[in-house]
């Protein structure tokens, strides 16, 4: 019997859980505290409340087929949902083979690669770093150009670090060294008459290196704080090991350079969370040379990724037709289009403003809503959208609401806000399947 008030398409068996004893929208992981947000706070900027949770649904982790050399990489310590099974389906084996075949072509068919990657990139074959670089446009489709492009970009990043990470004292030292070489006296000191106003530490001039240094200090301090709070439950990013500290320093340098090269945006709190998956994936590349140059590769891919979300981070555009509030409005409209009853209950009856939960979902690309490994799988799909990741992101966000609609319909303002600000763990493959169905339905309406 069709439930009254529920859209017909939601009564399909597609939305039913494989476990008949539980509701399809109540797939909450009982180990949520262990592998999504550890007892250590992830960030002081986010406060979550744990909902009650039944046993987890544990999707299988893909393994490489025979004759593929795979280098073992560190798995996210907080991921238990994707590491408990070594079973791999025939479909996943086939997709892995197709991806490897596509990557071996002289000219990669980017449309075909997007189609394959949107279904998920197998973890075991070590191909995600290369696929992501292609999807983000960092690598050209012509394999013959890969090496020269990587050499050029990595050299450019080295130049950025040399020029943008110097403090004014080092700039002055270099000027003194240059001066000593020119006057032949070898004193290493600039005569007072040759010290310009812009080179004086107390200068307030716009072109003063010292004035700019002091202006940058506040941003750098914020970056330092956020980097230290990045995934405290993962040894890759946190801890006293030299490995973790080296990774933190890499994140720090990337964010500082990005801030200096993009004065219109500079640094916005939370960018560290968007940066982390990119650096993690590239640093764990089985190719040792690529792993050694992960910082440079991550920087340029981070720039490419944020180019599609740039307006969401620009405070001056918050209230414009391209700003974050407009993007949240699109999510609201999308929900209304697909499930008007749920939309009305949330925004009219219980008055849950989507900005209360969707702001973080959208600006941080869902990195805070799921465990790290699941976030990476979601990104496989986000980065594969030929039109850019934002439309797919909005459909995934809408699917997240649809999958817990029963609890939301039954809830009031307080319970719904708690649920949405701490989204329950779910089967990621099913979530992405629902999001794709929303795309198909929207396309059908337009046609």
C-alpha positions in Angstrom: 0.0 0.0 0.0 1.4 3.4 -1.0 1.9 5.7 2.0 -0.2 8.8 1.7 1.7 12.0 1.2 5.0 10.3 0.1 6.1 10.8 -3.5 5.4 7.7 -5.6 9.0 7.3 -6.6 10.0 7.0 -2.9 7.7 3.9 -2.5 9.8 2.0 -4.9 11.8 -1.0 -3.5 14.9 0.8 -4.6 14.8 2.9 -1.4 14.2 -0.1 0.9 17.0 -1.5 3.1 18.3 -5.0 2.5 17.7 -5.6 6.2 13.9 -6.1 6.7 14.2 -5.6 10.4 15.3 -1.9 10.2 14.2 1.2 8.3 16.1 2.2 5.2 16.9 5.6 6.6 18.1 4.4 10.0 21.5 2.9 8.9 23.5 4.4 11.8 26.9 3.0 12.4 27.3 1.7 16.0 31.1 2.3 15.7 30.6 5.9 14.7 32.6 7.3 17.6 35.5 5.0 16.7 36.0 5.7 13.0 34.3 8.9 12.1 34.9 11.3 14.9 37.3 10.1 17.6 37.0 11.1 21.3 39.6 13.8 20.5 37.8 16.8 19.1 38.2 17.1 15.3 38.0 20.8 15.4 36.8 23.2 18.0 34.7 24.9 15.4 32.4 21.9 15.1 30.2 20.4 17.9 28.5 17.2 17.2 25.9 15.1 19.1 26.0 11.3 18.7 22.6 9.7 17.7 21.8 6.2 18.7 23.0 3.7 16.2 22.4 0.1 15.0 25.1 -2.2 13.6 27.0 -0.9 10.6 26.6 -1.9 7.0 30.1 -2.7 5.9 30.7 -2.4 2.1 33.5 -4.6 0.7 36.9 -3.1 -0.1 38.1 -3.8 -3.6 41.3 -5.8 -4.1 43.6 -5.8 -7.2 43.4 -8.6 -9.7 46.4 -10.9 -10.2 49.5 -9.6 -11.9 49.1 -6.0 -10.6 51.9 -4.8 -8.3 50.4 -2.9 -5.4 52.3 -1.0 -2.8 50.7 -1.1 0.6 49.6 2.3 1.8 48.3 3.5 5.1 44.6 3.1 5.5 42.7 5.8 7.3 42.8 4.7 11.0 39.2 5.8 11.5 37.8 3.6 8.8 36.3 0.3 9.9 33.4 0.2 7.4 35.6 -0.5 4.4 38.3 -2.8 5.8 36.4 -5.7 7.2 35.9 -7.7 4.0 38.2 -8.7 1.2 35.4 -9.8 -1.1 35.3 -8.1 -4.5 32.5 -8.3 -6.9 32.8 -9.2 -10.5 31.5 -5.7 -11.4 34.3 -4.1 -9.4 36.9 -6.3 -11.0 35.6 -5.4 -14.4 35.6 -1.6 -13.6 39.2 -1.8 -12.2 40.3 -3.5 -15.4 38.5 -0.9 -17.5 40.1 1.9 -15.6 43.6 0.4 -16.0 43.0 -0.1 -19.7 41.8 3.5 -20.1 44.9 4.9 -18.3 47.2 2.8 -20.5 45.9 4.6 -23.7 48.2 7.1 -25.5 45.3 9.6 -25.4 43.0 9.1 -22.4 39.3 9.4 -23.2 38.3 11.7 -20.4 34.6 11.2 -20.8 35.0 7.4 -20.5 37.3 7.9 -17.5 34.7 10.1 -15.8 32.0 7.5 -16.5 34.0 4.8 -14.9 35.3 6.8 -12.0 31.9 8.1 -11.1 31.0 4.5 -10.1 33.9 4.4 -7.7 37.7 3.8 -8.0 38.9 0.5 -6.6 41.3 1.1 -3.6 43.7 -1.7 -4.2 45.2 -0.9 -7.7 46.8 2.4 -6.6 45.3 4.3 -9.5 43.2 6.9 -7.7 46.1 9.5 -7.6 46.4 9.4 -11.4 42.7 9.3 -12.0 42.1 12.3 -9.7 44.8 14.3 -11.4 43.2 13.7 -14.8 39.7 14.5 -13.6 40.9 17.8 -12.1 42.7 18.7 -15.3 46.2 18.7 -13.7 47.4 16.0 -16.1 46.7 16.4 -19.8 44.9 13.5 -21.6 48.0 12.9 -23.8 50.2 10.5 -21.8 53.2 11.7 -23.7 53.0 15.1 -22.1 52.6 13.9 -18.5 56.3 13.9 -17.6 57.1 17.4 -19.0 53.9 18.8 -17.4 54.8 17.4 -14.0 58.4 18.7 -14.2 57.1 22.2 -15.1 54.5 22.3 -12.4 56.7 21.0 -9.7 59.4 23.4 -10.6 56.9 26.2 -10.5 55.8 25.2 -7.0 59.4 25.1 -5.8 59.7 28.7 -7.1 56.6 29.6 -5.1 58.1 28.2 -1.9 61.3 30.1 -2.5 59.7 33.4 -3.1 56.6 33.4 -0.9 57.7 31.6 2.3 60.6 33.9 3.0 60.3 36.2 6.0 61.5 39.8 5.5 64.7 39.1 7.4 65.7 36.6 4.8 64.8 39.1 2.0 67.0 41.7 3.7 69.8 39.2 4.1 69.7 38.3 0.4 69.8 42.0 -0.5 72.8 42.5 1.7 74.5 39.6 0.1 73.8 41.0 -3.3 75.1 44.5 -2.2 78.3 43.0 -0.8 78.9 41.3 -4.1 78.4 44.6 -6.0 80.5 47.0 -3.9 83.4 44.6 -3.5 83.8 45.5 0.2 82.5 42.3 1.5 80.9 43.9 4.6 77.5 42.3 4.0 75.8 45.5 5.3 73.6 47.9 3.4 74.5 51.6 4.0 71.6 53.4 5.8 71.2 55.6 2.8 70.4 52.6 0.6 67.6 51.2 2.9 64.4 52.3 1.4 61.2 53.1 3.3 59.6 49.9 2.1 62.4 47.8 3.5 62.1 49.3 7.0 60.4 47.1 9.6 58.2 50.0 10.8 57.0 50.9 7.3 53.3 51.0 6.7 53.6 51.3 2.9 51.4 49.0 0.8 54.5 47.6 -0.9 56.5 47.1 2.2 57.6 43.6 2.7 57.5 44.0 6.5 54.0 45.5 6.5 52.8 42.6 4.3 54.5 40.2 6.7 52.7 41.5 9.7 49.4 41.3 7.8 50.0 37.7 6.9 50.8 36.7 10.4 47.2 36.5 11.6 46.2 34.3 8.6 49.2 32.1 9.2 48.3 31.7 12.8 44.8 30.6 11.8 46.3 28.1 9.3 48.6 26.7 12.0 45.7 26.1 14.4 43.5 24.5 11.7 46.3 22.2 10.4 47.0 21.0 13.9 43.3 20.0 14.2 43.1 18.2 10.9 42.0 14.6 11.4 43.4 14.2 15.0 42.2 10.6 14.8 44.6 9.7 12.0 48.3 9.1 12.5 48.9 10.3 9.0 48.0 13.9 10.0 48.3 13.9 13.8 50.8 12.9 16.4 54.4 13.4 17.4 55.9 11.2 14.7 58.2 12.9 12.1 56.0 11.5 9.4 52.9 13.3 10.8 54.7 16.5 11.4 56.1 16.5 7.8 52.6 16.0 6.5 51.3 18.9 8.7 54.1 21.1 7.4 53.1 20.3 3.8 49.5 21.2 4.4 50.7 24.4 6.1 52.9 25.5 3.2 50.2 24.8 0.6 47.6 26.8 2.4 50.0 29.8 3.0 51.1 29.9 -0.6 47.4 29.6 -1.8 46.5 32.5 0.5 49.3 34.7 -0.8 48.5 34.0 -4.4 44.8 34.5 -4.0 44.4 37.8 -2.1 40.7 38.0 -2.9 40.0 34.9 -0.9 43.2 34.3 1.1 42.5 31.6 3.7 39.0 30.6 4.9 38.7 28.3 7.9 37.9 24.8 6.8 40.1 24.8 3.7 42.4 22.5 5.5 39.6 19.9 5.5 39.2 20.2 1.8 42.9 19.9 1.2 43.5 16.8 3.4 41.9 14.2 1.1 43.9 15.4 -1.9 47.2 15.3 0.0 46.5 11.9 1.6 45.7 10.3 -1.8 48.7 11.8 -3.6 51.1 11.1 -0.7 50.0 7.4 -0.8 50.7 7.0 -4.5 52.5 3.7 -5.1 54.9 5.5 -7.5 57.7 6.8 -5.2 58.5 9.8 -7.3 54.9 10.9 -7.4 54.6 10.4 -3.6 57.8 12.5 -3.0 56.2 15.3 -5.0 52.8 15.0 -3.5 52.9 18.5 -2.0 53.4 20.2 -5.4 50.8 18.1 -7.1 48.3 18.6 -4.3 48.7 22.4 -4.5 47.8 22.6 -8.1 44.9 20.1 -7.8 43.7 22.1 -4.7 43.6 25.3 -6.9 41.7 23.4 -9.6 39.2 22.0 -7.1 38.5 25.3 -5.4 38.1 27.1 -8.8 34.7 25.4 -9.0 33.8 26.4 -5.4 35.6 29.7 -5.2 32.5 31.8 -4.8 31.4 29.8 -1.7 34.5 30.9 0.1 34.3 34.6 -0.9 32.5 36.5 1.9 31.7 39.5 -0.3 29.6 37.2 -2.5 27.7 35.5 0.3 24.4 37.2 -0.6 25.0 37.3 -4.4 23.5 34.9 -7.0 26.7 32.9 -7.0 27.5 32.9 -3.3 27.1 30.2 -0.7 23.5 31.3 0.3 22.5 31.0 -3.3 24.0 27.5 -3.5 22.2 26.5 -0.3 19.0 27.9 -1.9 19.5 25.5 -4.9 19.7 22.6 -2.5 16.4 23.7 -0.9 14.8 23.9 -4.3 16.2 20.5 -5.3 14.6 18.9 -2.2 11.3 20.7 -2.9 11.4 19.4 -6.4 11.9 15.7 -5.4 10.2 15.5 -2.0 7.9 18.5 -1.3 6.5 16.9 1.9 9.9 16.6 3.5 10.9 20.1 2.3 7.7 21.6 3.8 8.2 19.7 7.1 11.8 20.9 7.5 11.6 24.5 6.3 8.0 25.4 7.1 6.7 23.2 9.9 9.9 22.8 12.0 11.7 25.8 10.6 15.0 24.1 10.2 16.9 26.6 8.0 19.1 24.7 5.6 22.0 27.0 6.4 22.1 25.4 9.8 23.5 22.2 8.3 24.1 22.6 4.6 26.7 25.4 4.9 29.2 22.9 6.3 28.1 20.1 4.0 28.7 22.2 0.9 31.8 24.3 1.9 33.7 21.3 3.2 32.5 18.9 0.5 31.1 16.5 3.0 34.5 15.8 4.6 33.0 16.2 8.1 29.9 14.1 7.6 31.4 10.7 6.9 34.5 8.8 7.9 37.6 9.6 5.8 37.6 6.5 3.6 33.9 7.1 2.7 34.6 10.8 2.0 37.3 9.7 -0.5 34.8 7.4 -2.3 32.2 10.2 -2.5 34.9 12.4 -4.0 35.4 9.8 -6.7 31.9 10.7 -7.9 32.1 14.4 -7.2 35.3 14.8 -9.3 33.9 12.8 -12.2 31.0 15.2 -13.1 31.8 16.6 -16.5 29.9 19.8 -15.5 31.9 20.2 -12.3 31.5 18.8 -8.8 29.0 21.3 -7.4 25.8 19.9 -9.1 26.7 16.4 -8.0 27.5 17.6 -4.5 24.0 19.2 -4.3 22.4 15.9 -5.4 24.3 13.9 -2.9 23.2 16.4 -0.2 19.6 16.0 -1.3 20.0 12.2 -1.3 21.3 12.4 2.3 18.0 14.1 3.3 15.9 11.6 1.4 17.5 8.6 3.0 16.6 9.8 6.5 13.2 11.3 5.6 11.2 9.1 8.0 13.2 10.3 11.0 13.1 13.8 9.8 9.3 13.7 9.2 8.8 12.3 12.7 11.2 14.9 14.3 10.9 18.4 15.7 13.3 21.3 15.3 15.7 20.1 18.0 15.9 16.4 17.0 16.2 17.2 13.3 18.9 19.7 13.8 20.9 17.3 15.9 20.4 14.6 13.3 21.5 16.8 10.3 24.5 18.3 12.1 25.7 14.8 12.9 24.6 12.7 9.9 24.3 9.0 10.6 26.7 6.6 8.9 25.2 5.0 5.8 26.0 2.7 2.9 27.9 5.1 0.6 27.3 3.1 -2.5 23.5 3.3 -1.9 23.8 7.0 -1.1 25.5 7.7 -4.4 23.0 5.4 -6.2 20.1 7.5 -4.9 21.9 10.7 -5.9 22.3 9.4 -9.4 18.6 8.6 -9.5 17.8 12.2 -8.6 19.9 13.3 -11.6 18.0 10.9 -13.8 14.6 12.1 -12.6 15.6 15.8 -13.0 16.8 15.1 -16.6 13.6 13.3 -17.3 11.5 16.3 -16.2 13.5 18.6 -18.4 13.0 16.4 -21.4 
